[in-house]
Amino acid sequence: MTLTHSIESISYPEFKQTLSRYERLIEDLTVVGKGRAEPNQLDTLQQLDEYRLVTVPRLLQSMRDDYREEPCLSRDEVKNLLRWKLYVSSKSRRNHLATATRAHIIGRNYILTTPSNPTDVVIRTTSSAFKTYNEDLPASHTLAIQKLAELKGIGPATASLLLSVYDPTDVPFFSDELFRWAFYEAKGGPEKGWERKIKYDLKEYRELFKKVSTLRERLGSESGKTVRAVDVEKVGFVLGKEVGKGPNGRAKNSTIEGDASLPSKISMEISPPPPAKRRSSKKEMANGMTVAKYSSTSRGTAFSGNAIQTSPRKGDDGGPRRFKRVKPSQ
């Protein structure tokens, strides 16, 4: 049975079936680090995913329930969310562990430890953004994202992640897979499908937010249940990894329909690069002379007929190599 995965026409049963494959996909993409994490450091994608989807939202909810404490994120919480974001953005399994390590280094040593992002600034900025989001204003999510983007090294995409853990029901994370699924055009070629270029600006996020809201309303009306924005993001992630990636981990121009042919386990190994070509240079002579090509390792070359005769790499006088014209033999 062929399933239609277009965001405009996906049914609620198809949505739930795709969503059910998310945890298995995360398990397949997880690489366990050995000796790379600090004590009590989140070390795998599964741990980071639970931290992002369960631990932090639950913590913020408890802050909301306790009116004595303003909801906010600490610097370490933002750092770990950033590690999750960079981890899931890895192009292949082979790169996951390296990406997690790189994310840890970037998050710890650059973005969150610069003078512009001390702990009190992170707490104050996230608290102000969450307060702005709760105000009854048009597009309050956009205003909140703009406030979060005031942190050094945080753009609209990462800011949407920080806001999504505060309200996973209504705020989608601006992920590559979700955006490309939302704006997928089957007849537009790769650049309109899973290879669509993304600008990661507020304008694109507003358009994505509208697409996700429309889908949530339609599926909610169809099923009589609440469809969370974070679940829409998960479905986009599954489709992006299963349908949008080829066996080498790169995006491909696959159709957005078809579920029976999807692999039960994703393979994303990188193909080895082609062998390097030997570099060569050439010298063209006018008047119908033959072009002589020589490699960088040749010491000298002589050709009969209309040809070029080259002296050794250095001339007899120690100067640079010279070319001289030779009269053709009769």
N, C-alpha and C positions, 0 to 999 in steps of 0.2 A: 504494500500500500504506500503510495507516494504522499508525503506530507508537504504542505506548503509552509515555508518558514519566513515568508515575507512579514515584516512588522505590521503591514497594513491588513493582512488577511490571516495570520496565524490564529488558530482556534485555542480555546482554553485547554482542552485535552492535549493538544500538541505542545502548548506552552509548558504544561506540567510534565509531560514526558521528557522534553528537552531539559527542563530544570532538574529532573531526577538524575541526570548524568553528571551534574556539576561536581559532586563530591568525589566520584570516581576519577574524573579528569584531574582534579587537584591532587589526588593520590598518585596518579600516573606522572604528573609533572614535578613531584616532590623529589628532591635529592637531599639525602641526609649529610650534613657537614660533619667532618671528623677533625676535631681539634682546632676548628676555626672560630668557634663562638666563645665569647666571654662567659664566665659563670652566670647562670640564670638568664642567659641571652636566648632569645627566640632563634631557633636554628634551622627550621624547615618551613617550607611553604604551607604545610598543613597547620603548623603552630601559628604562623603569621596570619593565615586566613581566619583561624578561629579568633585570634586576637582582634582582627579588624571587624569581623562579623558579629562576634558575641561579646568579648570581654570589654572593649571600649564602649560600644553602645549601652551595655548594661551599666557600666560605671557612670556614664553621663545621665542615664535615666534615674539612677539612684540620687545623683546630685539634684535633678529636677524635682524629685519627690521630697527631698530635704530642702525646705525653703531657706534654710540658714546658709546654704552654700550655692554660689553661682556656678553653673556648669562651665567648664573650661577644660583645656587639654594642657598637659605638661609638656616640657621639651622632650622627655624620653618617649612619651606617647606619640608625639608627632614624628619622632625619629623612627619608631617601629612601624608606623603607618607608611612612612616613606620607603622603608625597606620592603614592605609588602608590595608597594606599587612598582618598584624597580624589579622585584623578583618576578611578578606575573608578566612584566613586559619583556622578559627574556625571550629570545627568538627560538631557542631549542633547549632540549634537556641538557645537552652538553654544556650550555652556558649558564644554567640555572645557579649552580653553586658559585661560580665566579661572579655572577651578577649579584647574588645575595651578599657576597663578601664586599664587592664594590659598593653596593648600596649601604652597607654598614659603615664603610669608610667615609663615603660622601655624607651620610646623615650625621655621623658623629663628629667629623673633623671639619666640615665646611658649612653646610646649611644651618645647622643648629648650634654651632659654637662660635659663629662670627660675632663681633661686638654688637651687630645690629639685632641679634636674636638671643639675648640673655633670657634666662628662665622667666623673669618677671614680665618681659615683653611678650613672650609666647603666651603666657597665661592671660595677660591683659588683652591681647589681640583676639585670641580665640573666644574669651568671655564676651567681649564687645560684639564680635561677629554673631555669636549665638543669640545674644540679646536683640540684635538688629533683625535676625531671622524671625524671631517671635513676634515682632511688631506687625500690626495689621497694615502693611504697606504693599502696594503693587510691586510684584517682582522682588519681594524681600530676599529671596534666595540669591538673586544677582547682587544685591547690596552687601549681603553677608560674604559672598565670595570675593567681592572687591576688597572688603576689610581683611579677609584672611590672606589675600595676595599681597598685603603690605609687608608680610614677613619676608625676610631676605631669602631668595631662592625658591619661593613658592609662587607658581603661576596659577591660572584659572583651573587647570586640570587637577593639580594637587589640592587646591583650595576646595574643589568640589568633593574630593575624597574626605577632607576634614569635616565638611558640612554633612556629608552622607552618613558618617558614623553618629552624628548628632540626631539626624532624622532619616533613618534608612527606609522609612515607608514612603516618603514623598520626594526625597532628593536622590537623583541618580549620580553615580560617579562617572566622570567624563573619561571613559576608557576607549581605547582604540577600537576594540571589537564591538562595543555597543554602538559607537558612532557609525562605523562602517556598515553594520547591520541595519541601523535605522535609516541610512541614506543609500542603501544598496540599490543599484539599477542593473537588472539582469542583462539588458541589451546595450549597456554603455561601455563595455570593455573593462579591462582590469582597473583602469583609473577611476571607474565609477563603481567598482566593487570592493574586493578585499584589499586592493592596493590604493584606494583613494587617499590622497594626501590630506593631512589634517593641520589646521593652523593653530589649534588649541587656544582660541581667543574666546572672549565672552559672547560674541555674536554667534559662533557655532554652538556654544553651550546653551544659549537661549533656544536655538532651533532644536537641539537635542532634547531639552527639557520639555518642549511642546510635544515632540514625537512620543516621548515616554509617557507623558500625561494622557495623551490621546489613547494610547494602547491600554494603559491601566484602566481608564474609564470604560473602554469597549469590553475588555475581558471581565471587568467587575460587573458590568451590566449583564453580560452573557452568563456568568457563573453565579452571581449573587454573592461573591466573596471579594475580599480586599486583595488587590494585587499590589505588592510592594515594589517600589522602584529598584531596590537592591536585587529582587528576583528577576526583574527585567534585565538588569545588568548581567546577572549570572547566565541567563539564556543567551544573551549576546556573546558572552565570553565562550560558552560551549560551542556555539555555531562558528565563531571566529577561529577557534582551535581545531574543530572537527572538519568543517566545510571549507573554511577559508585558508587552510594551510595544506601545502603539499607534503610529501614524504620527507623533503629536506628542510622543512620548517619555514619555508618562504611562502608568502601569499601567492595564491593562484586565482585565476579567473574561473572559478567553478560556479555552477548554477546554484541558485539558492533553494532549489527544490530537491527532494530526494532524501530519504532517511534510511532505507533498507540497505544501501551500499556503504553507510558510514562504518568505519572500523570500530571494533569494540575497545581497542586500545590505540592511543595516538602514538605514532612514531615520527619523531622530528629530528632525525640525525642530519647533520650538515654534510653535503657532498664535498669531497676533497677538491681543492682548487686545481685548475688545469696547470700543467707544467709551464714554467716561465719560458717565454720565447727568447732565443738568442738575439741580442741587440746587434744591429749592424748599421754601418753608415755607407754612404755612396757619394761618388763624385761624378758629375755629368760633364762631359766635354762637348763643345759645340762642333759644328761642321760634320755631323754624321758620325762622330766617334762613338765607339761602343762604351756603354756604362760599365765601369769596373766596380764590383762590390767587394769589400774586404771586411773581415771581422776584426774585432778589437784585439784579437790575440795573434793575428798574422804579422809576420815580420817584413814581408815583402812579396809582391806579386808581379808577374810579367805575363803579358798576353801577346799573341801573334796577331798580325793583321792590324786593322784599325783598333788600337787598344791603348791602354794606359800602362805605363811602367812605373812602378812605385819604388822609391828608394827605401832603405830600412827606416825604422821608426824615427831614428835620429840621423841626420845627415853626417857626412864625413867630418864636417866642421863642428859637429855637436849641436847644430841648430835644429829647428823643427823639421819634420818630414816634409819633403817636397814632391810634387808631381811634375813630370816632364813628358812632353809629347814625343813619341817615337814615330819615325817615318815608316809607313807600311812597306813590307817586303814586296818585291816585284815578282 
